[in-house]
Amino acid sequence: MARNIKIKMARAELNYPQKTLADKVGVSRQTINAIEQGDYNPSINLCKNICKVLGKTLDELFWEE
């Protein structure tokens, strides 16, 4: 699984540390870290929640080219 740099970049745009994003979507900081590292494949509901919090679409954050 590829690293998800897009989430990290979207977090940086909002100055959110992993813990802030994790708290807003209801998961642990470790889960956000694992998603960004490509070690965890989130559910569609978690993907949607991350997108909502970061103000991005599913395509913008999760579409692999």
PQR file of N, CA, C, O and H, with PARSE charges and radii, in Angstrom:
ATOM      1  N   MET A   1       0.846  -1.185   0.000 -0.4000 1.5000
ATOM      2  CA  MET A   1       0.000   0.000   0.000 -0.0000 2.0000
ATOM      3  C   MET A   1       0.888   1.244   0.000  0.5500 1.7000
ATOM      4  O   MET A   1       1.885   1.293   0.721 -0.5500 1.4000
ATOM      5  N   ALA A   2       0.541   2.224  -0.784 -0.4000 1.5000
ATOM      6  CA  ALA A   2       1.349   3.431  -0.911 -0.0000 2.0000
ATOM      7  C   ALA A   2       1.113   4.383   0.259  0.5500 1.7000
ATOM      8  O   ALA A   2       0.035   4.411   0.852 -0.5500 1.4000
ATOM      9  H   ALA A   2      -0.269   2.184  -1.370  0.4000 1.0000
ATOM     10  N   ARG A   3       2.134   5.151   0.571 -0.4000 1.5000
ATOM     11  CA  ARG A   3       1.988   6.187   1.595 -0.0000 2.0000
ATOM     12  C   ARG A   3       0.963   7.218   1.123  0.5500 1.7000
ATOM     13  O   ARG A   3       0.840   7.473  -0.075 -0.5500 1.4000
ATOM     14  H   ARG A   3       3.010   5.128   0.090  0.4000 1.0000
ATOM     15  N   ASN A   4       0.244   7.799   2.049 -0.4000 1.5000
ATOM     16  CA  ASN A   4      -0.740   8.816   1.679 -0.0000 2.0000
ATOM     17  C   ASN A   4      -0.219  10.196   2.063  0.5500 1.7000
ATOM     18  O   ASN A   4      -0.534  10.727   3.128 -0.5500 1.4000
ATOM     19  H   ASN A   4       0.344   7.592   3.022  0.4000 1.0000
ATOM     20  N   ILE A   5       0.581  10.756   1.173 -0.4000 1.5000
ATOM     21  CA  ILE A   5       1.149  12.086   1.372 -0.0000 2.0000
ATOM     22  C   ILE A   5       0.053  13.156   1.282  0.5500 1.7000
ATOM     23  O   ILE A   5       0.177  14.228   1.876 -0.5500 1.4000
ATOM     24  H   ILE A   5       0.838  10.324   0.308  0.4000 1.0000
ATOM     25  N   LYS A   6      -1.013  12.862   0.541 -0.4000 1.5000
ATOM     26  CA  LYS A   6      -2.084  13.844   0.337 -0.0000 2.0000
ATOM     27  C   LYS A   6      -2.750  14.235   1.660  0.5500 1.7000
ATOM     28  O   LYS A   6      -3.071  15.404   1.873 -0.5500 1.4000
ATOM     29  H   LYS A   6      -1.114  11.992   0.058  0.4000 1.0000
ATOM     30  N   ILE A   7      -2.956  13.264   2.541 -0.4000 1.5000
ATOM     31  CA  ILE A   7      -3.566  13.578   3.838 -0.0000 2.0000
ATOM     32  C   ILE A   7      -2.618  14.440   4.654  0.5500 1.7000
ATOM     33  O   ILE A   7      -3.033  15.421   5.270 -0.5500 1.4000
ATOM     34  H   ILE A   7      -2.695  12.314   2.368  0.4000 1.0000
ATOM     35  N   LYS A   8      -1.362  14.074   4.657 -0.4000 1.5000
ATOM     36  CA  LYS A   8      -0.368  14.849   5.404 -0.0000 2.0000
ATOM     37  C   LYS A   8      -0.317  16.293   4.903  0.5500 1.7000
ATOM     38  O   LYS A   8      -0.247  17.226   5.703 -0.5500 1.4000
ATOM     39  H   LYS A   8      -1.025  13.277   4.157  0.4000 1.0000
ATOM     40  N   MET A   9      -0.353  16.478   3.592 -0.4000 1.5000
ATOM     41  CA  MET A   9      -0.314  17.821   3.017 -0.0000 2.0000
ATOM     42  C   MET A   9      -1.584  18.600   3.366  0.5500 1.7000
ATOM     43  O   MET A   9      -1.513  19.788   3.679 -0.5500 1.4000
ATOM     44  H   MET A   9      -0.410  15.720   2.942  0.4000 1.0000
ATOM     45  N   ALA A  10      -2.740  17.941   3.316 -0.4000 1.5000
ATOM     46  CA  ALA A  10      -4.003  18.608   3.663 -0.0000 2.0000
ATOM     47  C   ALA A  10      -4.008  18.994   5.144  0.5500 1.7000
ATOM     48  O   ALA A  10      -4.506  20.061   5.503 -0.5500 1.4000
ATOM     49  H   ALA A  10      -2.797  16.976   3.061  0.4000 1.0000
ATOM     50  N   ARG A  11      -3.468  18.148   5.991 -0.4000 1.5000
ATOM     51  CA  ARG A  11      -3.346  18.480   7.429 -0.0000 2.0000
ATOM     52  C   ARG A  11      -2.464  19.709   7.608  0.5500 1.7000
ATOM     53  O   ARG A  11      -2.783  20.610   8.384 -0.5500 1.4000
ATOM     54  H   ARG A  11      -3.063  17.281   5.700  0.4000 1.0000
ATOM     55  N   ALA A  12      -1.346  19.733   6.877 -0.4000 1.5000
ATOM     56  CA  ALA A  12      -0.401  20.844   6.997 -0.0000 2.0000
ATOM     57  C   ALA A  12      -1.036  22.162   6.578  0.5500 1.7000
ATOM     58  O   ALA A  12      -0.760  23.200   7.179 -0.5500 1.4000
ATOM     59  H   ALA A  12      -1.087  19.001   6.247  0.4000 1.0000
ATOM     60  N   GLU A  13      -1.885  22.130   5.550 -0.4000 1.5000
ATOM     61  CA  GLU A  13      -2.572  23.345   5.102 -0.0000 2.0000
ATOM     62  C   GLU A  13      -3.406  23.950   6.228  0.5500 1.7000
ATOM     63  O   GLU A  13      -3.562  25.169   6.304 -0.5500 1.4000
ATOM     64  H   GLU A  13      -2.108  21.286   5.062  0.4000 1.0000
ATOM     65  N   LEU A  14      -3.939  23.100   7.098 -0.4000 1.5000
ATOM     66  CA  LEU A  14      -4.783  23.553   8.212 -0.0000 2.0000
ATOM     67  C   LEU A  14      -4.008  23.661   9.524  0.5500 1.7000
ATOM     68  O   LEU A  14      -4.577  23.982  10.567 -0.5500 1.4000
ATOM     69  H   LEU A  14      -3.812  22.110   7.036  0.4000 1.0000
ATOM     70  N   ASN A  15      -2.701  23.389   9.460 -0.4000 1.5000
ATOM     71  CA  ASN A  15      -1.854  23.365  10.664 -0.0000 2.0000
ATOM     72  C   ASN A  15      -2.377  22.387  11.716  0.5500 1.7000
ATOM     73  O   ASN A  15      -2.319  22.655  12.916 -0.5500 1.4000
ATOM     74  H   ASN A  15      -2.238  23.128   8.613  0.4000 1.0000
ATOM     75  N   TYR A  16      -2.887  21.251  11.245 -0.4000 1.5000
ATOM     76  CA  TYR A  16      -3.378  20.211  12.155 -0.0000 2.0000
ATOM     77  C   TYR A  16      -2.286  19.174  12.387  0.5500 1.7000
ATOM     78  O   TYR A  16      -1.795  18.579  11.428 -0.5500 1.4000
ATOM     79  H   TYR A  16      -2.935  21.033  10.270  0.4000 1.0000
ATOM     80  N   PRO A  17      -1.897  18.946  13.630 -0.5600 1.5000
ATOM     81  CA  PRO A  17      -1.066  17.773  13.901  0.2800 2.0000
ATOM     82  C   PRO A  17      -1.919  16.503  13.769  0.5500 1.7000
ATOM     83  O   PRO A  17      -3.147  16.582  13.725 -0.5500 1.4000
ATOM     84  N   GLN A  18      -1.285  15.369  13.707 -0.4000 1.5000
ATOM     85  CA  GLN A  18      -2.031  14.106  13.583 -0.0000 2.0000
ATOM     86  C   GLN A  18      -3.068  13.971  14.694  0.5500 1.7000
ATOM     87  O   GLN A  18      -4.179  13.503  14.445 -0.5500 1.4000
ATOM     88  H   GLN A  18      -0.288  15.305  13.743  0.4000 1.0000
ATOM     89  N   LYS A  19      -2.723  14.369  15.904 -0.4000 1.5000
ATOM     90  CA  LYS A  19      -3.631  14.224  17.050 -0.0000 2.0000
ATOM     91  C   LYS A  19      -4.910  15.027  16.845  0.5500 1.7000
ATOM     92  O   LYS A  19      -5.994  14.556  17.190 -0.5500 1.4000
ATOM     93  H   LYS A  19      -1.820  14.749  16.106  0.4000 1.0000
ATOM     94  N   THR A  20      -4.801  16.221  16.295 -0.4000 1.5000
ATOM     95  CA  THR A  20      -5.994  17.050  16.060 -0.0000 2.0000
ATOM     96  C   THR A  20      -6.917  16.386  15.055  0.5500 1.7000
ATOM     97  O   THR A  20      -8.122  16.290  15.285 -0.5500 1.4000
ATOM     98  H   THR A  20      -3.921  16.603  16.015  0.4000 1.0000
ATOM     99  N   LEU A  21      -6.361  15.926  13.941 -0.4000 1.5000
ATOM    100  CA  LEU A  21      -7.181  15.239  12.944 -0.0000 2.0000
ATOM    101  C   LEU A  21      -7.808  13.992  13.554  0.5500 1.7000
ATOM    102  O   LEU A  21      -8.994  13.726  13.356 -0.5500 1.4000
ATOM    103  H   LEU A  21      -5.382  16.003  13.754  0.4000 1.0000
ATOM    104  N   ALA A  22      -7.020  13.238  14.287 -0.4000 1.5000
ATOM    105  CA  ALA A  22      -7.524  12.016  14.921 -0.0000 2.0000
ATOM    106  C   ALA A  22      -8.701  12.315  15.842  0.5500 1.7000
ATOM    107  O   ALA A  22      -9.720  11.625  15.798 -0.5500 1.4000
ATOM    108  H   ALA A  22      -6.057  13.454  14.448  0.4000 1.0000
ATOM    109  N   ASP A  23      -8.564  13.334  16.668 -0.4000 1.5000
ATOM    110  CA  ASP A  23      -9.639  13.704  17.595 -0.0000 2.0000
ATOM    111  C   ASP A  23     -10.901  14.109  16.837  0.5500 1.7000
ATOM    112  O   ASP A  23     -12.009  13.755  17.240 -0.5500 1.4000
ATOM    113  H   ASP A  23      -7.736  13.894  16.704  0.4000 1.0000
ATOM    114  N   LYS A  24     -10.737  14.844  15.751 -0.4000 1.5000
ATOM    115  CA  LYS A  24     -11.891  15.330  14.989 -0.0000 2.0000
ATOM    116  C   LYS A  24     -12.616  14.206  14.249  0.5500 1.7000
ATOM    117  O   LYS A  24     -13.821  14.307  14.020 -0.5500 1.4000
ATOM    118  H   LYS A  24      -9.837  15.132  15.424  0.4000 1.0000
ATOM    119  N   VAL A  25     -11.908  13.135  13.871 -0.4000 1.5000
ATOM    120  CA  VAL A  25     -12.568  12.036  13.162 -0.0000 2.0000
ATOM    121  C   VAL A  25     -12.854  10.837  14.067  0.5500 1.7000
ATOM    122  O   VAL A  25     -13.465   9.861  13.632 -0.5500 1.4000
ATOM    123  H   VAL A  25     -10.929  13.053  14.058  0.4000 1.0000
ATOM    124  N   GLY A  26     -12.413  10.908  15.328 -0.4000 1.5000
ATOM    125  CA  GLY A  26     -12.759   9.879  16.301 -0.0000 2.0000
ATOM    126  C   GLY A  26     -11.906   8.623  16.259  0.5500 1.7000
ATOM    127  O   GLY A  26     -12.390   7.524  16.529 -0.5500 1.4000
ATOM    128  H   GLY A  26     -11.917  11.701  15.682  0.4000 1.0000
ATOM    129  N   VAL A  27     -10.625   8.794  15.917 -0.4000 1.5000
ATOM    130  CA  VAL A  27      -9.693   7.655  15.941 -0.0000 2.0000
ATOM    131  C   VAL A  27      -8.449   8.070  16.715  0.5500 1.7000
ATOM    132  O   VAL A  27      -8.335   9.218  17.144 -0.5500 1.4000
ATOM    133  H   VAL A  27     -10.232   9.687  15.698  0.4000 1.0000
ATOM    134  N   SER A  28      -7.518   7.136  16.895 -0.4000 1.5000
ATOM    135  CA  SER A  28      -6.275   7.457  17.590 -0.0000 2.0000
ATOM    136  C   SER A  28      -5.283   8.140  16.646  0.5500 1.7000
ATOM    137  O   SER A  28      -5.392   8.038  15.424 -0.5500 1.4000
ATOM    138  H   SER A  28      -7.611   6.203  16.547  0.4000 1.0000
ATOM    139  N   ARG A  29      -4.322   8.831  17.238 -0.4000 1.5000
ATOM    140  CA  ARG A  29      -3.257   9.433  16.444 -0.0000 2.0000
ATOM    141  C   ARG A  29      -2.497   8.358  15.687  0.5500 1.7000
ATOM    142  O   ARG A  29      -2.062   8.579  14.557 -0.5500 1.4000
ATOM    143  H   ARG A  29      -4.233   8.914  18.231  0.4000 1.0000
ATOM    144  N   GLN A  30      -2.337   7.199  16.304 -0.4000 1.5000
ATOM    145  CA  GLN A  30      -1.633   6.091  15.668 -0.0000 2.0000
ATOM    146  C   GLN A  30      -2.341   5.631  14.399  0.5500 1.7000
ATOM    147  O   GLN A  30      -1.690   5.234  13.433 -0.5500 1.4000
ATOM    148  H   GLN A  30      -2.691   7.020  17.222  0.4000 1.0000
ATOM    149  N   THR A  31      -3.672   5.682  14.398 -0.4000 1.5000
ATOM    150  CA  THR A  31      -4.429   5.301  13.206 -0.0000 2.0000
ATOM    151  C   THR A  31      -4.155   6.265  12.064  0.5500 1.7000
ATOM    152  O   THR A  31      -3.947   5.844  10.926 -0.5500 1.4000
ATOM    153  H   THR A  31      -4.201   6.005  15.183  0.4000 1.0000
ATOM    154  N   ILE A  32      -4.153   7.567  12.368 -0.4000 1.5000
ATOM    155  CA  ILE A  32      -3.844   8.566  11.330 -0.0000 2.0000
ATOM    156  C   ILE A  32      -2.431   8.344  10.809  0.5500 1.7000
ATOM    157  O   ILE A  32      -2.199   8.396   9.601 -0.5500 1.4000
ATOM    158  H   ILE A  32      -4.322   7.909  13.292  0.4000 1.0000
ATOM    159  N   ASN A  33      -1.495   8.100  11.702 -0.4000 1.5000
ATOM    160  CA  ASN A  33      -0.120   7.845  11.291 -0.0000 2.0000
ATOM    161  C   ASN A  33      -0.051   6.613  10.381  0.5500 1.7000
ATOM    162  O   ASN A  33       0.634   6.638   9.358 -0.5500 1.4000
ATOM    163  H   ASN A  33      -1.683   8.058  12.683  0.4000 1.0000
ATOM    164  N   ALA A  34      -0.749   5.548  10.744 -0.4000 1.5000
ATOM    165  CA  ALA A  34      -0.735   4.322   9.943 -0.0000 2.0000
ATOM    166  C   ALA A  34      -1.342   4.551   8.559  0.5500 1.7000
ATOM    167  O   ALA A  34      -0.853   3.997   7.574 -0.5500 1.4000
ATOM    168  H   ALA A  34      -1.305   5.528  11.575  0.4000 1.0000
ATOM    169  N   ILE A  35      -2.391   5.353   8.470 -0.4000 1.5000
ATOM    170  CA  ILE A  35      -2.996   5.678   7.173 -0.0000 2.0000
ATOM    171  C   ILE A  35      -1.988   6.445   6.320  0.5500 1.7000
ATOM    172  O   ILE A  35      -1.788   6.133   5.146 -0.5500 1.4000
ATOM    173  H   ILE A  35      -2.789   5.803   9.270  0.4000 1.0000
ATOM    174  N   GLU A  36      -1.357   7.448   6.922 -0.4000 1.5000
ATOM    175  CA  GLU A  36      -0.388   8.257   6.178 -0.0000 2.0000
ATOM    176  C   GLU A  36       0.821   7.432   5.737  0.5500 1.7000
ATOM    177  O   GLU A  36       1.394   7.692   4.679 -0.5500 1.4000
ATOM    178  H   GLU A  36      -1.519   7.701   7.876  0.4000 1.0000
ATOM    179  N   GLN A  37       1.209   6.450   6.532 -0.4000 1.5000
ATOM    180  CA  GLN A  37       2.358   5.610   6.194 -0.0000 2.0000
ATOM    181  C   GLN A  37       1.994   4.493   5.214  0.5500 1.7000
ATOM    182  O   GLN A  37       2.874   3.807   4.692 -0.5500 1.4000
ATOM    183  H   GLN A  37       0.743   6.239   7.392  0.4000 1.0000
ATOM    184  N   GLY A  38       0.698   4.317   4.967 -0.4000 1.5000
ATOM    185  CA  GLY A  38       0.254   3.262   4.069 -0.0000 2.0000
ATOM    186  C   GLY A  38       0.183   1.899   4.735  0.5500 1.7000
ATOM    187  O   GLY A  38       0.151   0.872   4.057 -0.5500 1.4000
ATOM    188  H   GLY A  38      -0.016   4.874   5.391  0.4000 1.0000
ATOM    189  N   ASP A  39       0.157   1.889   6.070 -0.4000 1.5000
ATOM    190  CA  ASP A  39       0.102   0.637   6.823 -0.0000 2.0000
ATOM    191  C   ASP A  39      -1.315   0.239   7.219  0.5500 1.7000
ATOM    192  O   ASP A  39      -1.523  -0.840   7.773 -0.5500 1.4000
ATOM    193  H   ASP A  39       0.183   2.724   6.620  0.4000 1.0000
ATOM    194  N   TYR A  40      -2.284   1.095   6.940 -0.4000 1.5000
ATOM    195  CA  TYR A  40      -3.668   0.830   7.340 -0.0000 2.0000
ATOM    196  C   TYR A  40      -4.597   1.314   6.244  0.5500 1.7000
ATOM    197  O   TYR A  40      -4.460   2.433   5.750 -0.5500 1.4000
ATOM    198  H   TYR A  40      -2.116   1.971   6.489  0.4000 1.0000
ATOM    199  N   ASN A  41      -5.537   0.473   5.869 -0.4000 1.5000
ATOM    200  CA  ASN A  41      -6.515   0.809   4.837 -0.0000 2.0000
ATOM    201  C   ASN A  41      -7.823   1.192   5.538  0.5500 1.7000
ATOM    202  O   ASN A  41      -8.533   0.316   6.034 -0.5500 1.4000
ATOM    203  H   ASN A  41      -5.648  -0.436   6.271  0.4000 1.0000
ATOM    204  N   PRO A  42      -8.149   2.487   5.585 -0.5600 1.5000
ATOM    205  CA  PRO A  42      -9.321   2.929   6.337  0.2800 2.0000
ATOM    206  C   PRO A  42     -10.635   2.533   5.654  0.5500 1.7000
ATOM    207  O   PRO A  42     -10.691   2.336   4.440 -0.5500 1.4000
ATOM    208  N   SER A  43     -11.670   2.425   6.456 -0.4000 1.5000
ATOM    209  CA  SER A  43     -13.011   2.157   5.925 -0.0000 2.0000
ATOM    210  C   SER A  43     -13.477   3.365   5.117  0.5500 1.7000
ATOM    211  O   SER A  43     -12.933   4.461   5.251 -0.5500 1.4000
ATOM    212  H   SER A  43     -11.625   2.585   7.442  0.4000 1.0000
ATOM    213  N   ILE A  44     -14.474   3.155   4.289 -0.4000 1.5000
ATOM    214  CA  ILE A  44     -15.011   4.263   3.495 -0.0000 2.0000
ATOM    215  C   ILE A  44     -15.582   5.350   4.403  0.5500 1.7000
ATOM    216  O   ILE A  44     -15.467   6.537   4.096 -0.5500 1.4000
ATOM    217  H   ILE A  44     -14.916   2.265   4.180  0.4000 1.0000
ATOM    218  N   ASN A  45     -16.191   4.958   5.507 -0.4000 1.5000
ATOM    219  CA  ASN A  45     -16.740   5.958   6.436 -0.0000 2.0000
ATOM    220  C   ASN A  45     -15.633   6.805   7.053  0.5500 1.7000
ATOM    221  O   ASN A  45     -15.787   8.018   7.197 -0.5500 1.4000
ATOM    222  H   ASN A  45     -16.284   3.994   5.756  0.4000 1.0000
ATOM    223  N   LEU A  46     -14.525   6.176   7.414 -0.4000 1.5000
ATOM    224  CA  LEU A  46     -13.408   6.936   7.962 -0.0000 2.0000
ATOM    225  C   LEU A  46     -12.820   7.852   6.888  0.5500 1.7000
ATOM    226  O   LEU A  46     -12.470   8.996   7.175 -0.5500 1.4000
ATOM    227  H   LEU A  46     -14.400   5.191   7.297  0.4000 1.0000
ATOM    228  N   CYS A  47     -12.711   7.360   5.668 -0.4000 1.5000
ATOM    229  CA  CYS A  47     -12.225   8.197   4.558 -0.0000 2.0000
ATOM    230  C   CYS A  47     -13.108   9.429   4.392  0.5500 1.7000
ATOM    231  O   CYS A  47     -12.611  10.544   4.236 -0.5500 1.4000
ATOM    232  H   CYS A  47     -12.995   6.430   5.434  0.4000 1.0000
ATOM    233  N   LYS A  48     -14.426   9.217   4.429 -0.4000 1.5000
ATOM    234  CA  LYS A  48     -15.364  10.332   4.274 -0.0000 2.0000
ATOM    235  C   LYS A  48     -15.217  11.336   5.416  0.5500 1.7000
ATOM    236  O   LYS A  48     -15.255  12.546   5.189 -0.5500 1.4000
ATOM    237  H   LYS A  48     -14.830   8.311   4.556  0.4000 1.0000
ATOM    238  N   ASN A  49     -15.050  10.838   6.639 -0.4000 1.5000
ATOM    239  CA  ASN A  49     -14.881  11.730   7.793 -0.0000 2.0000
ATOM    240  C   ASN A  49     -13.594  12.548   7.682  0.5500 1.7000
ATOM    241  O   ASN A  49     -13.588  13.743   7.977 -0.5500 1.4000
ATOM    242  H   ASN A  49     -15.019   9.856   6.823  0.4000 1.0000
ATOM    243  N   ILE A  50     -12.514  11.909   7.260 -0.4000 1.5000
ATOM    244  CA  ILE A  50     -11.250  12.612   7.073 -0.0000 2.0000
ATOM    245  C   ILE A  50     -11.417  13.703   6.027  0.5500 1.7000
ATOM    246  O   ILE A  50     -10.957  14.829   6.221 -0.5500 1.4000
ATOM    247  H   ILE A  50     -12.519  10.938   7.021  0.4000 1.0000
ATOM    248  N   CYS A  51     -12.070  13.377   4.924 -0.4000 1.5000
ATOM    249  CA  CYS A  51     -12.298  14.361   3.862 -0.0000 2.0000
ATOM    250  C   CYS A  51     -13.114  15.541   4.367  0.5500 1.7000
ATOM    251  O   CYS A  51     -12.798  16.693   4.069 -0.5500 1.4000
ATOM    252  H   CYS A  51     -12.444  12.462   4.766  0.4000 1.0000
ATOM    253  N   LYS A  52     -14.160  15.257   5.129 -0.4000 1.5000
ATOM    254  CA  LYS A  52     -15.025  16.316   5.654 -0.0000 2.0000
ATOM    255  C   LYS A  52     -14.234  17.265   6.552  0.5500 1.7000
ATOM    256  O   LYS A  52     -14.342  18.484   6.421 -0.5500 1.4000
ATOM    257  H   LYS A  52     -14.416  14.321   5.371  0.4000 1.0000
ATOM    258  N   VAL A  53     -13.445  16.707   7.454 -0.4000 1.5000
ATOM    259  CA  VAL A  53     -12.661  17.523   8.382 -0.0000 2.0000
ATOM    260  C   VAL A  53     -11.611  18.348   7.638  0.5500 1.7000
ATOM    261  O   VAL A  53     -11.367  19.503   7.987 -0.5500 1.4000
ATOM    262  H   VAL A  53     -13.356  15.717   7.560  0.4000 1.0000
ATOM    263  N   LEU A  54     -10.991  17.758   6.616 -0.4000 1.5000
ATOM    264  CA  LEU A  54      -9.922  18.451   5.891 -0.0000 2.0000
ATOM    265  C   LEU A  54     -10.442  19.305   4.733  0.5500 1.7000
ATOM    266  O   LEU A  54      -9.665  20.014   4.094 -0.5500 1.4000
ATOM    267  H   LEU A  54     -11.189  16.820   6.333  0.4000 1.0000
ATOM    268  N   GLY A  55     -11.747  19.245   4.457 -0.4000 1.5000
ATOM    269  CA  GLY A  55     -12.323  20.051   3.394 -0.0000 2.0000
ATOM    270  C   GLY A  55     -11.892  19.614   2.008  0.5500 1.7000
ATOM    271  O   GLY A  55     -11.716  20.443   1.116 -0.5500 1.4000
ATOM    272  H   GLY A  55     -12.378  18.669   4.977  0.4000 1.0000
ATOM    273  N   LYS A  56     -11.721  18.311   1.827 -0.4000 1.5000
ATOM    274  CA  LYS A  56     -11.280  17.747   0.549 -0.0000 2.0000
ATOM    275  C   LYS A  56     -12.270  16.678   0.103  0.5500 1.7000
ATOM    276  O   LYS A  56     -13.092  16.209   0.891 -0.5500 1.4000
ATOM    277  H   LYS A  56     -11.864  17.637   2.552  0.4000 1.0000
ATOM    278  N   THR A  57     -12.181  16.298  -1.173 -0.4000 1.5000
ATOM    279  CA  THR A  57     -13.026  15.215  -1.684 -0.0000 2.0000
ATOM    280  C   THR A  57     -12.295  13.883  -1.558  0.5500 1.7000
ATOM    281  O   THR A  57     -11.083  13.837  -1.352 -0.5500 1.4000
ATOM    282  H   THR A  57     -11.513  16.678  -1.812  0.4000 1.0000
ATOM    283  N   LEU A  58     -13.056  12.805  -1.687 -0.4000 1.5000
ATOM    284  CA  LEU A  58     -12.440  11.474  -1.687 -0.0000 2.0000
ATOM    285  C   LEU A  58     -11.391  11.367  -2.795  0.5500 1.7000
ATOM    286  O   LEU A  58     -10.306  10.828  -2.575 -0.5500 1.4000
ATOM    287  H   LEU A  58     -14.041  12.842  -1.855  0.4000 1.0000
ATOM    288  N   ASP A  59     -11.711  11.875  -3.973 -0.4000 1.5000
ATOM    289  CA  ASP A  59     -10.764  11.827  -5.094 -0.0000 2.0000
ATOM    290  C   ASP A  59      -9.473  12.573  -4.753  0.5500 1.7000
ATOM    291  O   ASP A  59      -8.376  12.102  -5.054 -0.5500 1.4000
ATOM    292  H   ASP A  59     -12.592  12.313  -4.151  0.4000 1.0000
ATOM    293  N   GLU A  60      -9.614  13.736  -4.124 -0.4000 1.5000
ATOM    294  CA  GLU A  60      -8.431  14.540  -3.820 -0.0000 2.0000
ATOM    295  C   GLU A  60      -7.482  13.835  -2.842  0.5500 1.7000
ATOM    296  O   GLU A  60      -6.264  13.965  -2.961 -0.5500 1.4000
ATOM    297  H   GLU A  60     -10.505  14.119  -3.879  0.4000 1.0000
ATOM    298  N   LEU A  61      -8.029  13.101  -1.889 -0.4000 1.5000
ATOM    299  CA  LEU A  61      -7.185  12.490  -0.865 -0.0000 2.0000
ATOM    300  C   LEU A  61      -6.871  11.017  -1.088  0.5500 1.7000
ATOM    301  O   LEU A  61      -5.821  10.539  -0.657 -0.5500 1.4000
ATOM    302  H   LEU A  61      -9.019  12.996  -1.792  0.4000 1.0000
ATOM    303  N   PHE A  62      -7.763  10.292  -1.754 -0.4000 1.5000
ATOM    304  CA  PHE A  62      -7.584   8.848  -1.784 -0.0000 2.0000
ATOM    305  C   PHE A  62      -7.444   8.236  -3.171  0.5500 1.7000
ATOM    306  O   PHE A  62      -7.134   7.050  -3.285 -0.5500 1.4000
ATOM    307  H   PHE A  62      -8.615  10.680  -2.104  0.4000 1.0000
ATOM    308  N   TRP A  63      -7.663   9.014  -4.225 -0.4000 1.5000
ATOM    309  CA  TRP A  63      -7.543   8.445  -5.566 -0.0000 2.0000
ATOM    310  C   TRP A  63      -6.082   8.222  -5.892  0.5500 1.7000
ATOM    311  O   TRP A  63      -5.264   9.137  -5.791 -0.5500 1.4000
ATOM    312  H   TRP A  63      -7.915   9.977  -4.132  0.4000 1.0000
ATOM    313  N   GLU A  64      -5.758   6.992  -6.287 -0.4000 1.5000
ATOM    314  CA  GLU A  64      -4.383   6.668  -6.668 -0.0000 2.0000
ATOM    315  C   GLU A  64      -4.242   6.767  -8.169  0.5500 1.7000
ATOM    316  O   GLU A  64      -5.056   6.224  -8.916 -0.5500 1.4000
ATOM    317  H   GLU A  64      -6.423   6.249  -6.368  0.4000 1.0000
ATOM    318  N   GLU A  65      -3.221   7.453  -8.604 -0.4000 1.5000
ATOM    319  CA  GLU A  65      -3.007   7.661 -10.043 -0.0000 2.0000
ATOM    320  C   GLU A  65      -2.159   6.573 -10.640  0.5500 1.7000
ATOM    321  O   GLU A  65      -1.882   6.594 -11.839 -0.5500 1.4000
ATOM    322  H   GLU A  65      -2.560   7.894  -7.996  0.4000 1.0000
TER
END
